[in-house]
C-alpha cells in the first residue's frame, strides 16, 4: 500500500523529463514564456494530467493540448486549488 501511494505522489527523473518536454513543447507552440505566471499554471496542469494515467509522452501532449483547446488557458478546478496551495 505504501509503495502504491509513493508511486502516485512522487515522480521519477524519467517522469519529470516527460513532463518537461511536454511543457516545453506547449510553451513553444503557444509562444508562452516559460517564466510567465500562465506557464506555472501550465506546468501544474501537465503534472496533474500525467498523474491521471497519461504517462506516454505523445498521449500526455495530446491530452494537454486538448484540455487547453477545450478550456482555453483556464486551469481545471482542481488545478486552481493546487495553485492556491502553492501561493
C-alpha positions as CSV (number, residue, x, y, z in Angstrom):
1,X,0.0,0.0,0.0
2,X,2.8,2.4,0.9
3,X,4.6,1.7,-2.4
4,X,1.4,2.4,-4.4
5,X,0.9,5.8,-2.6
6,X,4.6,6.7,-3.1
7,X,4.3,6.0,-6.8
8,X,1.3,8.3,-7.2
9,X,2.9,11.2,-5.2
10,X,6.5,11.1,-6.4
11,X,7.7,11.5,-9.9
12,X,10.9,9.8,-11.1
13,X,13.5,11.7,-13.1
14,X,12.2,10.0,-16.2
15,X,8.7,11.1,-15.4
16,X,9.9,14.7,-14.9
17,X,11.7,14.6,-18.2
18,X,8.5,13.6,-20.0
19,X,6.6,16.4,-18.2
20,X,9.3,18.9,-19.0
21,X,9.4,18.0,-22.7
22,X,5.6,18.3,-23.0
23,X,5.7,21.6,-21.0
24,X,8.4,23.0,-23.4
25,X,6.5,21.9,-26.5
26,X,3.3,23.5,-25.4
27,X,5.2,26.7,-24.5
28,X,6.8,26.7,-27.9
29,X,3.5,26.0,-29.7
30,X,1.7,28.8,-27.9
31,X,4.7,31.2,-27.8
32,X,4.4,31.2,-24.0
33,X,7.4,32.4,-21.9
34,X,8.2,29.5,-19.5
35,X,8.8,32.1,-16.8
36,X,5.3,33.7,-17.3
37,X,2.7,33.1,-14.5
38,X,0.5,31.3,-17.0
39,X,3.3,28.9,-17.7
40,X,3.3,28.0,-14.0
41,X,-0.4,27.0,-14.4
42,X,0.5,25.0,-17.5
43,X,3.2,23.2,-15.5
44,X,0.8,22.2,-12.8
45,X,-1.7,21.1,-15.5
46,X,0.9,18.9,-17.2
47,X,1.8,17.1,-13.9
48,X,-1.8,16.7,-13.0
49,X,-2.7,15.2,-16.3
50,X,0.4,13.0,-16.2
51,X,-0.7,11.7,-12.8
52,X,-4.1,10.9,-14.2
53,X,-2.6,8.0,-16.2
54,X,-1.4,9.9,-19.3
55,X,2.2,8.8,-18.8
56,X,3.1,8.3,-22.5
57,X,4.7,11.5,-23.9
58,X,2.5,11.6,-27.0
59,X,-0.6,10.9,-25.1
60,X,0.2,13.5,-22.5
61,X,0.9,16.1,-25.1
62,X,-2.4,15.4,-26.8
63,X,-4.3,15.5,-23.5
64,X,-2.7,18.8,-22.5
65,X,-3.4,20.3,-25.9
66,X,-7.0,19.0,-25.9
67,X,-7.6,20.5,-22.5
68,X,-6.2,23.9,-23.5
69,X,-8.2,23.9,-26.7
70,X,-11.5,23.0,-24.9
71,X,-11.0,25.2,-21.9
72,X,-8.6,27.9,-23.1
73,X,-5.8,28.7,-20.7
74,X,-8.1,28.3,-17.7
75,X,-6.9,25.6,-15.4
76,X,-9.5,23.0,-14.3
77,X,-10.9,23.5,-10.8
78,X,-8.6,21.0,-9.1
79,X,-5.6,22.8,-10.6
80,X,-6.9,26.1,-9.3
81,X,-6.9,24.7,-5.8
82,X,-3.4,23.2,-6.3
83,X,-2.2,26.6,-7.5
84,X,-3.7,28.4,-4.4
85,X,-1.8,26.0,-2.2
86,X,1.5,26.9,-4.0
87,X,0.9,30.7,-3.4
